[in-house]
Amino acid sequence: MIQSPLALATTIAAVTALAFWLDYRFPALGKVGASMLAIIFGAILSNTGLVPADSPVYDAVVGPVTSVSIAWLLLSVNLRDLKKAGPRMTGAFVVAVIGTALGAFVAAILYQEHFADDTWRIAGALTGTYSGGSVNFVSVGRELGLTGPLFAGLNAADAVMTGVWLGACLMLPMWLGRFYAPVRSRSEGAEGMPGGEDGGDDRAGGGAAEDAAEPLDERSRHHPYFVREGLSAIGIANLFAAGLILVFASEWLGENLSLPLVGRIPGIVWLTTLALILGHSRFYREAPGAMQLGSIGLHFFFVLIGIMSRFSEIAAVGSEVFLFTLVVVAIHGVFVFGVGRLLGLDIGTVAVASQAAVGGPSSALAVAISREWRHLVLPGVVMGLFGYAVGTYLGLGVGYLLR
């Protein structure tokens, strides 16, 4: 068993790097995603007895590392990019998060007797995670007090359902596409000419070699984990300083400031709000490296979630956790695809918007690339990043309302 704190930290970092590499290098594993791979690897380490159940390293990851990572990811969110997504994708995303909230309310009603006082916590965490991805599960779950086996079991259920719904969003367009408006490229929608701006293939260049290299090139250009950005020592230093200051300030405000008529505002709300304000200031309007650093730190946490996911403890939580999650995702799916059909949206926009809500920007990108909807890549990623910004508010709002 790995007991040394340094060896344990090295193992977590190595597993995180392996998850990113597999996600990037193998398209099939890219559909699973680095986040789920990190969780799986962590679970393997834990359930084979290679790592301990408790360690100071885990406390550091759960605490400051995760908080700073969330701050960095929020610094990378630019709400001005909403115009790049366009009104149809934005509208579809709004429908998707409404469906998530509706599903959380229904699941809470169905399972309130089983989970008792934890019902509102589970509903809030799932609302957060299915309004922009796992970043919100971490922030909302911690704030609402989900701990121990229930946190691990709910995270495992979230990971499974995210994978299942990713598969559904890849297959449903083939099964239901004839009932929706046809998927059109951006240039076709603007000028009525099919086939993209470059005359029919919607890809720059041609030839077998370029076709073979295209998936990795495409992921390097658009994938939020793999986009290449120029970094400098002063830029990295500024990001570290800003992240730590934001975490310290938000925790201090959450513990010491009580507003009239509102009372104490949770620290994660302060962190989200302050990070968004700073990210839109002239000092951090462009924050190269924020997404990359935040993604690395967050995946340390995903590895730790896997380590916490001991099968014996998850089994003790019971199948109801998975059924609760299934109800939320099922109602989300019926609502977004049903309302999307009524609004006349094409099924590509609906599927990508749904994945932006359920899985975040990386899942939205996976659907757009896999179905060859290149014009939906950037809008899907933008909406996933927007979900980082709104998911915390929605999750906490639903949780506290149900409480």
KACOR-V329679 format. One record per pair of residues at least 24 apart in sequence whose ideal C-beta (glycine too) atoms are under 10 Angstrom apart, sorted by the first residue. I is the first residue (numbers start at 1). J is the second residue. D is the distance in whole Angstrom. If there is no record, write none. Layout:
# KACOR-V329679
((I	J	D) (I	J	D))
This chain:
# KACOR-V329679
((1	48	10) (1	49	6) (1	50	6) (1	51	7) (1	52	6) (2	45	8) (2	49	10) (2	50	6) (2	51	5) (2	52	8) (2	55	9) (2	57	10) (3	51	9) (3	52	6) (3	55	8) (4	55	10) (4	57	9) (5	55	7) (5	56	6) (5	57	5) (5	58	10) (5	60	9) (6	57	9) (7	51	10) (7	57	9) (8	45	10) (8	50	10) (8	51	6) (8	52	8) (8	55	6) (8	56	9) (8	57	5) (8	58	8) (8	61	10) (8	307	9) (9	55	9) (9	56	10) (9	57	5) (9	60	8) (9	61	9) (9	300	9) (10	57	10) (11	41	10) (11	42	10) (11	45	7) (11	50	8) (11	51	7) (11	57	9) (11	303	8) (11	307	10) (12	38	9) (12	41	10) (12	42	8) (12	45	9) (12	51	9) (12	55	10) (12	57	7) (12	58	9) (12	61	7) (12	65	10) (12	299	9) (12	300	6) (12	301	9) (12	302	10) (12	303	5) (12	304	7) (12	306	10) (12	307	8) (13	296	9) (13	299	10) (13	300	7) (13	303	9) (14	41	9) (14	303	10) (15	40	10) (15	41	5) (15	42	7) (15	44	9) (15	45	7) (15	51	10) (15	299	9) (15	300	9) (15	302	9) (15	303	5) (15	306	8) (15	307	9) (16	41	9) (16	42	9) (16	295	9) (16	296	7) (16	297	9) (16	298	9) (16	299	5) (16	300	6) (16	301	10) (16	302	8) (16	303	6) (17	296	9) (17	299	9) (18	303	10) (19	225	10) (19	299	6) (19	302	8) (19	303	8) (19	306	10) (20	225	6) (20	226	8) (20	295	8) (20	296	8) (20	299	7) (23	219	9) (23	223	9) (23	225	7) (23	226	8) (23	299	10) (23	362	8) (23	366	10) (24	215	10) (24	216	7) (24	219	6) (24	220	8) (24	223	8) (24	225	8) (24	226	6) (25	216	8) (25	219	10) (26	215	10) (27	215	5) (27	216	8) (27	219	8) (27	366	9) (27	369	8) (27	370	8) (30	215	8) (30	216	10) (30	219	7) (30	223	8) (30	225	10) (30	226	10) (30	362	9) (30	365	9) (30	366	6) (30	369	8) (30	370	9) (31	163	9) (31	166	7) (31	167	8) (31	170	8) (31	363	9) (31	366	5) (31	367	9) (31	369	9) (31	370	7) (32	159	10) (32	162	10) (32	163	7) (32	166	8) (32	366	9) (33	133	10) (33	134	10) (33	159	9) (33	162	8) (33	163	8) (33	166	8) (33	225	9) (33	302	10) (33	359	7) (33	360	9) (33	362	6) (33	363	7) (33	365	10) (33	366	7) (34	223	10) (34	225	6) (34	226	10) (34	295	8) (34	298	10) (34	299	6) (34	302	8) (34	362	7) (35	133	8) (35	134	6) (35	135	10) (35	159	8) (35	162	8) (35	225	9) (35	295	9) (35	298	8) (35	299	7) (35	301	10) (35	302	5) (35	305	9) (35	359	8) (35	360	8) (35	362	7) (35	363	9) (36	134	9) (36	158	10) (36	159	5) (36	160	9) (36	162	7) (36	163	6) (36	166	9) (36	302	8) (36	306	9) (36	359	9) (36	363	10) (37	299	9) (37	302	9) (37	303	10) (37	306	9) (38	159	10) (38	298	9) (38	299	5) (38	300	8) (38	301	9) (38	302	4) (38	303	5) (38	304	9) (38	305	8) (38	306	7) (39	134	9) (39	155	7) (39	156	8) (39	158	9) (39	159	5) (39	160	10) (39	299	9) (39	301	10) (39	302	5) (39	303	7) (39	304	9) (39	305	5) (39	306	4) (39	307	9) (39	308	10) (39	309	7) (40	159	8) (40	302	10) (40	303	10) (40	306	6) (40	309	9) (41	302	9) (41	303	6) (41	306	6) (41	307	9) (42	299	10) (42	300	10) (42	301	10) (42	302	7) (42	303	4) (42	304	6) (42	305	6) (42	306	2) (42	307	4) (42	308	8) (42	309	7) (43	152	9) (43	156	8) (43	159	9) (43	303	9) (43	305	9) (43	306	4) (43	307	7) (43	308	9) (43	309	5) (43	310	8) (43	311	8) (43	314	9) (44	306	7) (44	307	9) (44	309	10) (45	303	8) (45	306	7) (45	307	6) (46	152	10) (46	303	10) (46	304	10) (46	305	10) (46	306	7) (46	307	4) (46	308	7) (46	309	7) (46	310	6) (46	311	9) (46	313	10) (47	306	9) (47	307	9) (47	309	8) (47	310	6) (47	311	6) (47	312	9) (47	314	10) (50	307	9) (51	303	10) (51	304	10) (51	306	10) (51	307	6) (52	307	9) (53	307	8) (53	308	8) (53	310	7) (53	313	9) (54	308	10) (55	304	10) (55	307	9) (57	300	10) (57	304	9) (57	307	10) (58	301	10) (58	304	6) (58	307	7) (58	308	8) (60	300	9) (60	304	10) (61	297	8) (61	300	5) (61	301	6) (61	302	10) (61	303	8) (61	304	5) (61	305	10) (61	307	10) (62	138	9) (62	142	8) (62	300	10) (62	301	7) (62	304	7) (62	305	10) (62	308	9) (63	142	9) (63	247	9) (64	243	9) (64	244	8) (64	247	7) (64	248	10) (64	251	10) (64	297	9) (65	296	10) (65	297	5) (65	298	9) (65	300	6) (65	301	7) (65	304	9) (66	135	10) (66	138	6) (66	139	8) (66	142	8) (66	247	10) (66	294	10) (66	297	7) (66	298	7) (66	300	8) (66	301	5) (66	302	10) (66	304	9) (67	138	9) (67	139	9) (67	142	9) (67	243	8) (67	244	9) (67	246	8) (67	247	4) (67	248	9) (67	250	8) (67	251	8) (67	267	9) (67	268	8) (67	271	7) (67	297	9) (68	239	9) (68	240	8) (68	242	9) (68	243	4) (68	244	6) (68	245	10) (68	246	8) (68	247	6) (68	271	10) (68	293	8) (68	294	8) (68	297	6) (68	298	10) (69	135	8) (69	138	9) (69	243	8) (69	247	10) (69	290	10) (69	293	7) (69	294	5) (69	295	8) (69	296	8) (69	297	3) (69	298	5) (69	299	9) (69	300	8) (69	301	7) (70	135	6) (70	136	9) (70	138	7) (70	139	6) (70	142	10) (70	243	9) (70	246	9) (70	247	8) (70	250	10) (70	268	8) (70	271	7) (70	272	8) (70	275	8) (70	294	7) (70	297	8) (70	298	7) (70	301	9) (70	388	9) (70	392	9) (71	239	9) (71	242	7) (71	243	4) (71	244	8) (71	245	9) (71	246	4) (71	247	6) (71	249	10) (71	250	8) (71	271	6) (71	272	9) (71	274	8) (71	275	5) (71	278	9) (71	279	9) (71	290	9) (71	293	10) (71	294	8) (71	297	10) (72	239	6) (72	240	9) (72	242	8) (72	243	5) (72	246	9) (72	275	8) (72	279	10) (72	287	8) (72	289	8) (72	290	5) (72	291	7) (72	292	9) (72	293	5) (72	294	3) (72	295	8) (72	296	9) (72	297	7) (72	298	9) (73	133	10) (73	135	6) (73	139	10) (73	224	9) (73	243	10) (73	275	8) (73	279	10) (73	290	7) (73	291	7) (73	292	10) (73	293	9) (73	294	4) (73	295	7) (73	297	9) (73	298	7) (73	385	8) (73	388	6) (73	389	10) (74	135	9) (74	139	10) (74	243	10) (74	246	8) (74	271	8) (74	272	6) (74	273	9) (74	274	9) (74	275	4) (74	276	6) (74	277	10) (74	278	9) (74	279	6) (74	287	10) (74	290	8) (74	294	8) (74	385	9) (74	388	6) (74	389	7) (74	392	9) (75	239	7) (75	242	7) (75	243	8) (75	246	8) (75	275	6) (75	276	8) (75	278	7) (75	279	4) (75	280	9) (75	284	6) (75	285	10) (75	287	5) (75	289	10) (75	290	4) (75	291	9) (75	293	9) (75	294	8) (76	224	8) (76	239	10) (76	275	9) (76	279	7) (76	284	9) (76	286	10) (76	287	6) (76	288	9) (76	289	9) (76	290	4) (76	291	4) (76	292	9) (76	293	9) (76	294	7) (76	295	9) (76	385	7) (76	388	8) (77	132	10) (77	272	10) (77	275	8) (77	276	7) (77	279	6) (77	280	9) (77	287	10) (77	290	9) (77	291	9) (77	382	9) (77	385	5) (77	386	7) (77	387	9) (77	388	6) (77	389	5) (77	390	10) (78	276	10) (78	279	7) (78	280	7) (78	285	8) (78	286	9) (78	287	9) (78	382	9) (78	385	8) (78	386	9) (78	389	10) (79	276	7) (79	279	9) (79	280	7) (79	382	10) (79	385	9) (79	386	7) (79	389	7) (79	390	10) (80	280	8) (80	285	9) (80	382	10) (81	378	9) (81	379	9) (81	381	9) (81	382	5) (81	383	9) (81	385	7) (81	386	8) (82	379	10) (82	382	7) (82	383	8) (82	385	10) (82	386	6) (83	382	9) (84	378	6) (84	379	7) (84	381	9) (84	382	5) (84	383	10) (85	349	10) (85	353	9) (85	356	9) (85	376	9) (85	378	8) (85	379	4) (85	380	8) (85	381	9) (85	382	4) (85	383	5) (85	384	10) (85	385	10) (85	386	8) (86	186	9) (86	189	9) (86	349	9) (86	375	10) (86	376	10) (86	378	10) (86	379	6) (86	382	9) (86	383	10) (88	189	9) (88	340	10) (88	343	9) (88	344	9) (88	345	6) (88	346	8) (88	349	5) (88	350	10) (88	353	9) (88	379	8) (89	345	9) (89	348	10) (89	349	6) (89	350	10) (89	352	7) (89	353	6) (89	356	8) (89	364	10) (89	376	7) (89	378	10) (89	379	4) (89	380	7) (89	382	8) (89	383	6) (90	353	8) (90	379	8) (90	382	9) (90	383	7) (90	386	8) (91	339	10) (91	340	9) (91	343	7) (91	345	8) (91	349	9) (91	353	8) (92	336	7) (92	339	9) (92	340	6) (92	343	8) (92	345	6) (92	346	9) (92	348	10) (92	349	5) (92	350	6) (92	351	9) (92	352	8) (92	353	4) (92	354	8) (92	356	9) (92	357	9) (92	379	9) (92	383	8) (93	131	9) (93	132	9) (93	336	9) (93	349	9) (93	350	10) (93	352	9) (93	353	5) (93	354	9) (93	356	6) (93	357	6) (93	364	9) (93	379	9) (93	380	9) (93	382	9) (93	383	4) (93	384	9) (93	386	7) (93	387	7) (93	390	9) (94	336	10) (94	339	10) (94	353	9) (94	357	10) (94	383	10) (94	390	10) (95	332	10) (95	335	7) (95	336	5) (95	337	9) (95	338	9) (95	339	5) (95	340	6) (95	342	10) (95	343	8) (95	345	8) (95	350	8) (95	353	7) (95	354	9) (95	357	9) (96	130	8) (96	131	8) (96	132	10) (96	332	7) (96	333	9) (96	335	8) (96	336	5) (96	337	10) (96	339	9) (96	340	9) (96	350	8) (96	352	10) (96	353	5) (96	354	5) (96	355	9) (96	356	7) (96	357	4) (96	358	8) (96	383	9) (96	387	9) (97	127	8) (97	130	8) (97	131	5) (97	132	8) (97	332	9) (97	336	9) (97	353	9) (97	354	10) (97	356	10) (97	357	5) (97	358	10) (97	383	10) (97	386	10) (97	387	7) (97	390	7) (97	391	8) (97	394	6) (98	131	10) (98	332	9) (98	335	7) (98	336	8) (98	339	8) (98	357	10) (98	394	10) (99	130	9) (99	131	10) (99	328	9) (99	329	9) (99	330	10) (99	331	6) (99	332	4) (99	333	7) (99	334	8) (99	335	3) (99	336	5) (99	337	9) (99	338	9) (99	339	8) (99	340	10) (99	354	8) (99	357	8) (99	358	10) (100	126	8) (100	127	6) (100	128	9) (100	129	9) (100	130	4) (100	131	5) (100	132	10) (100	328	7) (100	329	8) (100	331	8) (100	332	5) (100	333	10) (100	335	8) (100	336	9) (100	354	9) (100	357	6) (100	358	8) (100	387	10) (100	391	9) (100	394	8) (100	395	9) (100	398	9) (101	126	10) (101	127	6) (101	130	9) (101	131	8) (101	328	9) (101	331	10) (101	332	9) (101	335	10) (101	394	7) (101	395	9) (101	397	8) (101	398	6) (101	401	10) (102	127	10) (102	328	9) (102	331	6) (102	332	8) (102	334	10) (102	335	6) (102	398	10) (103	127	8) (103	130	8) (103	324	10) (103	325	9) (103	326	10) (103	327	6) (103	328	4) (103	329	7) (103	330	7) (103	331	3) (103	332	5) (103	333	9) (103	334	9) (103	335	7) (104	128	9) (104	130	8) (104	131	10) (104	324	9) (104	327	9) (104	328	5) (104	331	9) (104	332	9) (104	394	9) (104	395	9) (104	398	5) (104	399	9) (104	402	8) (105	328	9) (105	331	9) (105	398	7) (105	401	9) (105	402	7) (106	327	6) (106	328	8) (106	330	9) (106	331	6) (107	323	8) (107	324	5) (107	325	8) (107	326	8) (107	327	4) (107	328	5) (107	329	10) (107	330	9) (107	331	8) (108	324	8) (108	327	9) (108	328	9) (108	398	9) (108	399	10) (108	401	10) (108	402	5) (109	327	10) (109	402	9) (110	320	10) (110	323	8) (110	324	8) (110	327	6) (111	320	6) (111	321	9) (111	323	7) (111	324	5) (111	327	8) (112	402	9) (114	318	8) (114	320	5) (114	321	10) (114	323	9) (114	324	8) (115	150	8) (115	317	10) (115	318	10) (115	320	7) (115	321	8) (115	324	8) (117	145	10) (117	403	8) (118	144	9) (118	145	9) (118	146	8) (118	147	10) (118	150	6) (118	154	9) (118	321	10) (119	324	9) (119	399	10) (119	402	7) (119	403	9) (120	144	8) (120	398	8) (120	399	5) (120	400	7) (120	401	8) (120	402	4) (120	403	4) (121	145	6) (121	146	5) (121	147	10) (121	150	8) (121	151	9) (121	154	9) (121	399	6) (121	402	9) (121	403	8) (122	146	7) (122	150	8) (122	151	10) (122	153	10) (122	154	6) (122	157	10) (122	320	10) (122	321	8) (122	324	6) (122	325	8) (122	328	9) (122	399	9) (122	402	9) (123	324	8) (123	328	8) (123	395	9) (123	398	6) (123	399	6) (123	401	9) (123	402	5) (123	403	9) (124	392	10) (124	394	9) (124	395	5) (124	396	6) (124	397	8) (124	398	5) (124	399	2) (124	400	7) (124	401	9) (124	402	7) (124	403	8) (125	150	10) (125	151	8) (125	154	6) (125	155	9) (125	158	8) (125	325	10) (125	395	6) (125	396	10) (125	398	9) (125	399	7) (126	154	8) (126	157	9) (126	158	7) (126	161	9) (126	324	7) (126	325	6) (126	327	10) (126	328	5) (126	329	9) (126	332	10) (126	395	8) (126	398	9) (126	399	10) (127	328	8) (127	332	10) (127	391	8) (127	394	5) (127	395	5) (127	396	9) (127	397	8) (127	398	4) (127	399	7) (127	402	9) (128	268	10) (128	387	9) (128	390	9) (128	391	5) (128	392	6) (128	393	9) (128	394	6) (128	395	3) (128	396	7) (128	397	10) (128	398	8) (128	399	8) (129	154	9) (129	155	9) (129	158	6) (129	159	10) (129	161	10) (129	162	8) (129	325	9) (129	328	9) (129	357	9) (129	358	8) (129	359	9) (129	360	9) (129	387	10) (129	391	7) (129	395	7) (130	158	8) (130	161	9) (130	162	8) (130	165	9) (130	325	9) (130	328	6) (130	329	7) (130	332	6) (130	354	9) (130	357	6) (130	358	5) (130	359	9) (130	360	10) (130	387	9) (130	391	8) (130	394	9) (130	395	9) (131	332	10) (131	356	9) (131	357	6) (131	358	9) (131	360	10) (131	386	10) (131	387	5) (131	388	9) (131	389	10) (131	390	6) (131	391	4) (131	392	9) (131	393	9) (131	394	5) (131	395	7) (131	398	9) (132	356	7) (132	357	6) (132	358	9) (132	359	9) (132	360	6) (132	361	8) (132	383	8) (132	384	6) (132	385	8) (132	386	7) (132	387	2) (132	388	5) (132	389	8) (132	390	7) (132	391	4) (132	392	8) (132	394	9) (132	395	9) (133	158	10) (133	162	8) (133	298	10) (133	355	9) (133	356	8) (133	357	8) (133	358	8) (133	359	6) (133	360	2) (133	361	7) (133	362	8) (133	363	7) (133	364	9) (133	384	6) (133	385	9) (133	387	6) (133	388	7) (133	391	7) (134	158	7) (134	159	8) (134	162	8) (134	298	7) (134	299	10) (134	301	9) (134	302	7) (134	305	9) (134	359	8) (134	360	7) (134	362	10) (134	363	10) (134	391	10) (135	294	8) (135	295	9) (135	298	6) (135	301	10) (135	360	7) (135	361	10) (135	384	10) (135	385	10) (135	387	8) (135	388	5) (135	389	10) (135	391	7) (135	392	8) (136	268	10) (136	272	10) (136	360	9) (136	387	7) (136	388	7) (136	389	10) (136	390	9) (136	391	3) (136	392	5) (136	393	9) (136	394	8) (136	395	6) (136	396	10) (137	162	10) (137	305	9) (137	391	9) (137	395	8) (138	268	9) (138	298	7) (138	301	6) (138	302	9) (138	305	9) (138	392	10) (139	266	10) (139	267	10) (139	268	5) (139	269	9) (139	271	8) (139	272	7) (139	388	9) (139	391	8) (139	392	5) (139	395	8) (139	396	9) (140	266	10) (140	268	7) (140	391	7) (140	392	6) (140	393	9) (140	394	9) (140	395	4) (140	396	6) (140	397	10) (140	398	9) (140	399	7) (141	268	10) (141	395	8) (141	399	10) (142	266	10) (142	267	9) (142	268	7) (142	301	10) (143	254	9) (143	266	5) (143	267	7) (143	268	4) (143	269	8) (143	271	10) (143	392	8) (143	395	9) (143	396	6) (143	399	9) (144	266	9) (144	268	9) (144	395	8) (144	396	7) (144	399	5) (144	400	9) (144	403	9) (145	399	10) (146	399	10) (148	308	8) (148	313	8) (148	316	10) (148	317	9) (149	308	9) (149	309	9) (149	310	8) (149	312	9) (149	313	4) (149	314	7) (149	315	9) (149	316	6) (149	317	5) (149	318	10) (149	321	10) (150	313	9) (150	314	10) (150	316	10) (150	317	6) (150	318	10) (150	321	7) (151	305	8) (151	308	7) (151	309	10) (151	317	9) (152	305	7) (152	306	9) (152	307	9) (152	308	4) (152	309	5) (152	310	7) (152	313	6) (152	314	6) (152	317	8) (152	321	10) (153	308	10) (153	309	8) (153	313	7) (153	314	5) (153	315	9) (153	316	8) (153	317	4) (153	318	8) (153	319	10) (153	320	9) (153	321	5) (153	322	8) (153	325	10) (154	314	10) (154	317	8) (154	321	6) (154	322	9) (154	324	8) (154	325	7) (155	302	9) (155	305	5) (155	306	9) (155	308	8) (155	309	7) (155	314	9) (155	321	10) (156	305	8) (156	306	9) (156	308	9) (156	309	5) (156	311	9) (156	313	10) (156	314	6) (156	317	9) (156	321	8) (156	322	8) (156	325	9) (157	314	9) (157	317	9) (157	319	9) (157	320	10) (157	321	5) (157	322	5) (157	323	9) (157	324	8) (157	325	4) (157	326	8) (157	328	10) (157	329	10) (158	305	9) (158	321	9) (158	322	10) (158	325	6) (158	328	10) (158	329	9) (158	358	9) (158	359	10) (159	302	9) (159	305	8) (159	306	9) (159	309	9) (159	325	10) (160	322	7) (160	325	8) (160	326	9) (161	322	8) (161	325	5) (161	326	6) (161	328	8) (161	329	5) (161	330	9) (161	332	10) (161	358	8) (161	359	10) (162	325	9) (162	329	8) (162	355	9) (162	358	6) (162	359	5) (162	360	9) (162	363	7) (163	359	9) (163	363	9) (164	325	10) (164	326	9) (164	329	8) (164	358	10) (165	329	5) (165	330	9) (165	332	8) (165	333	7) (165	354	8) (165	355	7) (165	357	10) (165	358	5) (165	359	7) (165	363	8) (166	354	10) (166	355	6) (166	358	8) (166	359	6) (166	362	10) (166	363	6) (166	364	10) (166	366	7) (166	367	7) (166	370	9) (168	329	9) (168	330	10) (168	333	7) (168	337	10) (168	351	9) (168	354	9) (168	355	10) (168	358	10) (169	333	9) (169	336	10) (169	337	10) (169	347	10) (169	350	9) (169	351	4) (169	352	8) (169	353	10) (169	354	6) (169	355	5) (169	358	8) (169	359	9) (169	363	8) (169	364	9) (169	366	9) (169	367	5) (169	370	9) (169	371	9) (170	351	8) (170	355	9) (170	366	8) (170	367	6) (170	370	6) (170	371	7) (171	351	10) (172	333	8) (172	337	7) (172	347	7) (172	350	9) (172	351	6) (172	354	9) (173	346	9) (173	347	5) (173	348	7) (173	350	9) (173	351	6) (173	352	10) (173	367	9) (173	371	6) (173	373	9) (174	347	9) (174	371	9) (175	347	10) (176	337	7) (176	341	8) (176	347	6) (176	350	9) (176	351	9) (177	346	9) (177	347	5) (177	348	9) (177	351	10) (177	371	10) (178	347	9) (179	337	9) (179	341	6) (179	347	8) (180	337	9) (180	340	7) (180	341	6) (180	344	8) (180	345	7) (180	346	6) (180	347	4) (180	348	9) (180	349	9) (180	350	7) (180	351	10) (181	340	10) (181	341	9) (181	343	10) (181	344	6) (181	345	7) (181	346	4) (181	347	8) (181	348	9) (181	349	9) (181	350	10) (182	346	6) (182	347	9) (182	348	9) (183	346	5) (183	347	7) (183	348	4) (183	349	8) (183	350	10) (183	351	9) (183	352	10) (183	371	8) (183	372	10) (183	373	6) (183	375	9) (183	376	8) (184	346	7) (184	348	9) (184	349	10) (184	373	10) (184	375	8) (185	348	10) (185	373	8) (185	374	8) (185	375	5) (185	376	9) (186	374	9) (186	375	4) (186	376	9) (186	378	9) (186	379	9) (187	375	8) (188	375	9) (189	346	10) (189	375	8) (196	374	8) (196	375	8) (197	375	10) (202	372	8) (202	373	10) (202	374	6) (202	375	8) (203	372	9) (203	374	8) (214	369	9) (214	374	10) (215	369	7) (215	370	10) (218	365	9) (218	368	10) (218	369	6) (218	374	8) (218	377	8) (219	362	10) (219	365	8) (219	366	9) (219	369	7) (219	377	10) (221	377	9) (221	378	10) (222	361	9) (222	365	6) (222	368	9) (222	369	8) (222	374	9) (222	377	5) (222	378	7) (222	380	9) (222	381	6) (223	361	8) (223	362	7) (223	365	6) (223	366	9) (223	369	9) (223	377	9) (223	381	8) (224	291	6) (224	292	9) (224	294	10) (224	295	7) (224	360	8) (224	361	5) (224	362	6) (224	364	10) (224	365	7) (224	381	6) (224	384	8) (224	385	7) (224	388	10) (225	291	8) (225	292	8) (225	295	5) (225	296	9) (225	299	9) (225	361	9) (225	362	6) (225	365	9) (226	292	9) (226	295	10) (226	362	9) (226	365	10) (227	288	10) (227	291	8) (227	292	8) (227	381	9) (228	288	10) (228	292	9) (229	286	10) (229	287	10) (229	288	4) (229	289	6) (229	290	9) (229	291	8) (229	292	7) (230	288	6) (230	289	9) (231	288	6) (231	289	5) (231	292	8) (231	293	9) (232	288	9) (232	289	9) (235	286	10) (235	287	8) (235	288	6) (235	289	6) (235	290	9) (236	288	9) (236	289	6) (236	293	8) (238	283	8) (238	284	8) (238	287	8) (238	289	9) (238	290	10) (239	284	9) (239	287	7) (239	288	9) (239	289	6) (239	290	6) (239	292	10) (239	293	6) (239	294	9) (240	293	8) (242	274	10) (242	275	8) (242	278	6) (242	279	9) (242	283	8) (242	284	7) (242	287	8) (242	290	9) (243	271	10) (243	275	9) (243	290	8) (243	293	8) (243	294	8) (243	297	9) (245	274	9) (245	278	9) (246	270	9) (246	271	6) (246	272	10) (246	274	5) (246	275	5) (246	277	10) (246	278	7) (246	279	10) (247	271	7) (247	274	10) (247	275	9) (249	274	6) (249	278	10) (250	274	6) (250	275	8) (265	396	10) (266	392	9) (266	396	7) (266	400	9) (268	392	6) (268	393	10) (268	395	9) (268	396	7) (269	392	7) (269	393	7) (269	396	7) (269	397	10) (271	392	8) (272	388	9) (272	389	7) (272	390	9) (272	391	9) (272	392	5) (272	393	7) (272	396	9) (273	389	10) (273	392	9) (273	393	9) (275	388	10) (275	389	9) (276	388	10) (276	389	6) (279	389	9) (291	361	9) (291	385	8) (291	388	10) (294	388	9) (295	362	9) (328	358	10) (329	354	10) (329	358	7) (332	357	7) (332	358	7) (333	358	9) (346	373	9) (346	376	9) (347	371	9) (347	373	10) (348	372	10) (348	373	5) (348	375	9) (348	376	6) (348	380	10) (349	373	9) (349	375	10) (349	376	7) (349	379	8) (349	380	9) (351	376	9) (351	380	9) (352	376	5) (352	377	9) (352	379	7) (352	380	4) (352	381	9) (352	383	8) (352	384	9) (353	379	8) (353	380	7) (353	383	6) (353	384	9) (354	380	10) (355	380	7) (355	383	9) (355	384	8) (356	380	5) (356	381	8) (356	382	8) (356	383	4) (356	384	4) (356	385	9) (356	386	8) (356	387	6) (357	383	8) (357	384	8) (357	386	10) (357	387	6) (357	390	10) (357	391	8) (358	384	10) (358	387	9) (359	384	8) (359	387	10) (360	384	5) (360	385	8) (360	387	6) (360	388	7) (360	391	9) (361	385	5) (361	386	9) (361	387	8) (361	388	8))
